[in-house]
Amino acid sequence: MDAVSDHGDGVAVTPLGPPTLGQFAVEGPRAVLALAGLPFRWRGLLDAPRGAGQPVLLLPGLFNTDRSMGIMARYLRTIGYDVHGWTLGRNYGQRSIGAQGEALFARIAAVSDRAGQPVALVGVSMGGIMARLAAHRVPDHVAQVVTVASPYAGPARATRVWRLYEWISGESVDDPVVLALADEVRRPLPVPATAIWSASDGLVNGLGCHVVGEPGCRTVEVPSSHYGVQTRPTILRAVAEALAAGR
């Protein structure tokens, strides 16, 4: 079942429900087990496709900071990328990036200008939604977008955290401005993209994290919890392969 369908003059959202309570209940244990196994699998990750100094900007998930992306940043630097944090503090939604995303766009432009080339954006959950918005607004500064467990394609209520989002961001998921931004984000991007998602995600419906057949966007399914998704070895490799494919 597709998360959305394109009708030419707009994108209609297919109704989706949140993950099951069973999936939600095992989020914590799954994340702990994955992180505990990372040291034993690190060396095996180093044979992934290597970068050649291309700039990559990492965008954290809701209520997270650059520190949450530390393992991914270290990994991507190890395999040859010039990795940058978003430097906007804790992710409070539009409170952090500006009402129209202007603070984030300025950061992307600064990294791109300093590198002398467009920057690849890798966003986790809410960070991926922001990355897609940036690709629409400042495409000349964006080389590609990689989203990880980012529910950009489905309705906000197809998650178990939409009320938390409203509380943290101060926004209503039913606000016309928020709905308009969501519609913009789910439209096909003007740059190459990869959507990494999991059918067993316990916080967001995986079908809302990708659009089947989206032009210019690869979809990659990787079994994973939502918690700690950016530290899971299989996700790290998927991100490395996505960056190589999008070059």
C-alpha positions, 0 to 999 in steps of 0.5 A: 500500500502506498503512503501517498498517491500523486494526482498531478495537482497535489498529493493526496495522503492515504490514511495510515494508523500508528504502529501497534502497541506491540511494536512500540513496547519493544522500541527500547530493548531493540535500541539497546541491543543494536547499540550494544552490538555496534562495537563488534560490527564497526570494522565490518562497516568500513568496507562501505563505499567511501566518500572523497571529502564531500560535505555532509550535514546531519540533521537530528530528530525531534528534541535531539541535538548534534550529540545524538548524531555523534556515532553517524558523524564519526562513521561518515568521517571515517569513510571519507566525508566532510561531516557537519552538524546543524549547530541549531541546538535542540530540535524543537521544530520551527522554533529551532529552524525559524518560521520558514526554515530560514535559520536552517537554510542559512546554515546549509548555505554557509556549509555549501559556500565554504565547501564550494559545492552543494551539501548532502543532507542526512536527516533522522525522523523530523530532521529528514522532513526538514532536509526535504523542505530545504531541498525544495527551498534552497536546491542550489545548495543541496546535492542530495537528501537522505531521510532515515525513519522520517514520516514525511509521506503520511499523516501526522497521526500515523505516529505515536509521537504527534502529541509530543510534537505539538507540545515540543514545537508549539504547533498544531498538526491541523494548523493550515500553515503546518499542513501546507508545509507538509504538502510541500515536503512530500512533493518530489524533490529537485535533487536525488533522494533516498528514503530509508525506512522500517516496517517494524518502526515502533514510533512512526508508520514505515509506510509514511516514511516513503512514497512508492515510485517517487521520481528521483527517490530510492527507497530502502527498507532496513528492519530497525527500531525508531529509537537509536536508529542513527546508531544501528549498524545496518542503518549506517551502512544504508546511509553510506550506500545512499550517499554513494548512489546519490553522487 
